[in-house]
Amino acid sequence: MEEDDPRMRTARQFIDAIPHASALGMTVRAVGTGRVVVDMPWDERLIGDPARGVIHGGAVSALMDTTGGAAVISHDEAPLATATLGLRIDYMRAARPGEAIRAEAEVYHMTRHVAFVRATATDGGEGPVATATGTFTVERAPGGTRGSRGS
Amino acid sequence: MKRPEPVQVVKERRDRALAALVGGIPYVRTVGIAFERRGDELTALLPFREENVGNPVLPALHGGVTAAFLETAALIGLAWAALWDGVEGGRIDAASLTPDRLPPMPKTIDLTIDYLRVGLPRDAYARARVTRSGRRYASVFVEAWQDNRARPFAQATGHFLMPPPDG
């Protein structure tokens, strides 16, 4: 996946345009067709369990949602924008203190109006921290040109 | 018949318990979530902030912030219900409660979110209802709205793992 890959640019623009994604330090690491990898660094401000230094589930949800949206935007059918319809998140275990969380999302099915997405969050430890499935809107350009905005 | 406690004593005890519960979570402060209490009923508040925007064009609240808000409202709502019983039943002394001396929190097992409408760039509110509270597992429903209570912009149900009763 090259830096000048147009999909990479699209995914980066998508994430960079989201104030909340920037606030949480999210960075796009890799992009494929309808597939995106996004990292979120560990940060004290994101702690949900101070006794153990564990990142709050809400921050993991924000990462999953953002990565899912970026995967939709990076699909070959080039939606202009997307919004989350539904998201189900399963929390398998606490994220390891001090470790960045990496989310990987893929569009596994796309219809005219809806994208179906699966996502997994890992932190380098054994097994996933969380998994998610989501449904996202697909907003298509009338002429079918590639867009870069939305959430 | 026992004389009712003075209202200030009751309020202070309850507000202290709530402050201890909410005050210890850095992420809750980062997103800016606050809680208001009427008796045992909590309303979660999410004041609008630029850094909570997900779609700068509309602009709209970030779906992830909405998810975090719903989850926090559900989790605090559930922990609060348990803490309320403990404090009001005299098993927990509210005066001794601080953020680092709280009963263990429930843990989120899963959360299913419905995004019903665009979250507008303004304050949001949420209320959670514990629909089942078992010894080990609990189910919570939570609803968030903005201008109009009857038109929620998001709702969620979640399952939570309860801490062991003896801590």
HADDOCK unambig.tbl for C-alpha pairs under 7 A between the chains (distance, minus, plus):
assign (segid A and resid 17 and name CA) (segid B and resid 56 and name CA) 6.84 0.50 0.50
assign (segid A and resid 18 and name CA) (segid B and resid 53 and name CA) 6.51 0.50 0.50
assign (segid A and resid 18 and name CA) (segid B and resid 54 and name CA) 4.89 0.50 0.50
assign (segid A and resid 18 and name CA) (segid B and resid 55 and name CA) 6.04 0.50 0.50
assign (segid A and resid 18 and name CA) (segid B and resid 56 and name CA) 6.55 0.50 0.50
assign (segid A and resid 19 and name CA) (segid B and resid 50 and name CA) 7.00 0.50 0.50
assign (segid A and resid 19 and name CA) (segid B and resid 51 and name CA) 4.88 0.50 0.50
assign (segid A and resid 19 and name CA) (segid B and resid 52 and name CA) 6.49 0.50 0.50
assign (segid A and resid 19 and name CA) (segid B and resid 53 and name CA) 5.50 0.50 0.50
assign (segid A and resid 19 and name CA) (segid B and resid 54 and name CA) 6.26 0.50 0.50
assign (segid A and resid 20 and name CA) (segid B and resid 51 and name CA) 4.86 0.50 0.50
assign (segid A and resid 20 and name CA) (segid B and resid 52 and name CA) 4.85 0.50 0.50
assign (segid A and resid 20 and name CA) (segid B and resid 53 and name CA) 5.65 0.50 0.50
assign (segid A and resid 20 and name CA) (segid B and resid 54 and name CA) 6.01 0.50 0.50
assign (segid A and resid 20 and name CA) (segid B and resid 62 and name CA) 6.72 0.50 0.50
assign (segid A and resid 23 and name CA) (segid B and resid 51 and name CA) 6.19 0.50 0.50
assign (segid A and resid 45 and name CA) (segid B and resid 26 and name CA) 5.33 0.50 0.50
assign (segid A and resid 45 and name CA) (segid B and resid 27 and name CA) 5.45 0.50 0.50
assign (segid A and resid 45 and name CA) (segid B and resid 30 and name CA) 5.93 0.50 0.50
assign (segid A and resid 46 and name CA) (segid B and resid 26 and name CA) 6.25 0.50 0.50
assign (segid A and resid 46 and name CA) (segid B and resid 27 and name CA) 4.42 0.50 0.50
assign (segid A and resid 47 and name CA) (segid B and resid 25 and name CA) 6.68 0.50 0.50
assign (segid A and resid 47 and name CA) (segid B and resid 26 and name CA) 5.46 0.50 0.50
assign (segid A and resid 47 and name CA) (segid B and resid 27 and name CA) 5.29 0.50 0.50
assign (segid A and resid 48 and name CA) (segid B and resid 25 and name CA) 5.28 0.50 0.50
assign (segid A and resid 48 and name CA) (segid B and resid 26 and name CA) 6.33 0.50 0.50
assign (segid A and resid 48 and name CA) (segid B and resid 27 and name CA) 5.65 0.50 0.50
assign (segid A and resid 49 and name CA) (segid B and resid 25 and name CA) 6.52 0.50 0.50
assign (segid A and resid 50 and name CA) (segid B and resid 25 and name CA) 6.57 0.50 0.50
assign (segid A and resid 56 and name CA) (segid B and resid 27 and name CA) 6.41 0.50 0.50
assign (segid A and resid 58 and name CA) (segid B and resid 67 and name CA) 6.35 0.50 0.50
assign (segid A and resid 58 and name CA) (segid B and resid 68 and name CA) 3.72 0.50 0.50
assign (segid A and resid 58 and name CA) (segid B and resid 71 and name CA) 6.46 0.50 0.50
assign (segid A and resid 59 and name CA) (segid B and resid 68 and name CA) 6.59 0.50 0.50
assign (segid A and resid 61 and name CA) (segid B and resid 64 and name CA) 5.58 0.50 0.50
assign (segid A and resid 61 and name CA) (segid B and resid 67 and name CA) 6.28 0.50 0.50
assign (segid A and resid 61 and name CA) (segid B and resid 68 and name CA) 6.52 0.50 0.50
assign (segid A and resid 62 and name CA) (segid B and resid 63 and name CA) 6.94 0.50 0.50
assign (segid A and resid 62 and name CA) (segid B and resid 64 and name CA) 3.43 0.50 0.50
assign (segid A and resid 62 and name CA) (segid B and resid 65 and name CA) 6.06 0.50 0.50
assign (segid A and resid 62 and name CA) (segid B and resid 67 and name CA) 6.94 0.50 0.50
assign (segid A and resid 62 and name CA) (segid B and resid 68 and name CA) 6.94 0.50 0.50
assign (segid A and resid 63 and name CA) (segid B and resid 64 and name CA) 6.95 0.50 0.50
assign (segid A and resid 65 and name CA) (segid B and resid 63 and name CA) 6.51 0.50 0.50
assign (segid A and resid 65 and name CA) (segid B and resid 64 and name CA) 5.52 0.50 0.50
assign (segid A and resid 66 and name CA) (segid B and resid 64 and name CA) 6.97 0.50 0.50
assign (segid A and resid 84 and name CA) (segid B and resid 63 and name CA) 6.68 0.50 0.50
assign (segid A and resid 84 and name CA) (segid B and resid 115 and name CA) 6.52 0.50 0.50
assign (segid A and resid 85 and name CA) (segid B and resid 114 and name CA) 6.23 0.50 0.50
assign (segid A and resid 85 and name CA) (segid B and resid 115 and name CA) 5.04 0.50 0.50
assign (segid A and resid 86 and name CA) (segid B and resid 113 and name CA) 5.49 0.50 0.50
assign (segid A and resid 86 and name CA) (segid B and resid 114 and name CA) 4.72 0.50 0.50
assign (segid A and resid 86 and name CA) (segid B and resid 115 and name CA) 5.82 0.50 0.50
assign (segid A and resid 87 and name CA) (segid B and resid 112 and name CA) 5.77 0.50 0.50
assign (segid A and resid 87 and name CA) (segid B and resid 113 and name CA) 5.15 0.50 0.50
assign (segid A and resid 87 and name CA) (segid B and resid 114 and name CA) 6.87 0.50 0.50
assign (segid A and resid 88 and name CA) (segid B and resid 111 and name CA) 5.65 0.50 0.50
assign (segid A and resid 88 and name CA) (segid B and resid 112 and name CA) 4.16 0.50 0.50
assign (segid A and resid 88 and name CA) (segid B and resid 113 and name CA) 6.14 0.50 0.50
assign (segid A and resid 89 and name CA) (segid B and resid 110 and name CA) 5.43 0.50 0.50
assign (segid A and resid 89 and name CA) (segid B and resid 111 and name CA) 5.30 0.50 0.50
assign (segid A and resid 89 and name CA) (segid B and resid 112 and name CA) 6.39 0.50 0.50
assign (segid A and resid 90 and name CA) (segid B and resid 109 and name CA) 6.01 0.50 0.50
assign (segid A and resid 90 and name CA) (segid B and resid 110 and name CA) 4.34 0.50 0.50
assign (segid A and resid 90 and name CA) (segid B and resid 111 and name CA) 6.71 0.50 0.50
assign (segid A and resid 91 and name CA) (segid B and resid 108 and name CA) 6.61 0.50 0.50
assign (segid A and resid 91 and name CA) (segid B and resid 109 and name CA) 5.27 0.50 0.50
assign (segid A and resid 91 and name CA) (segid B and resid 110 and name CA) 5.80 0.50 0.50
assign (segid A and resid 150 and name CA) (segid B and resid 55 and name CA) 5.42 0.50 0.50
assign (segid A and resid 151 and name CA) (segid B and resid 54 and name CA) 5.80 0.50 0.50
assign (segid A and resid 151 and name CA) (segid B and resid 55 and name CA) 5.33 0.50 0.50
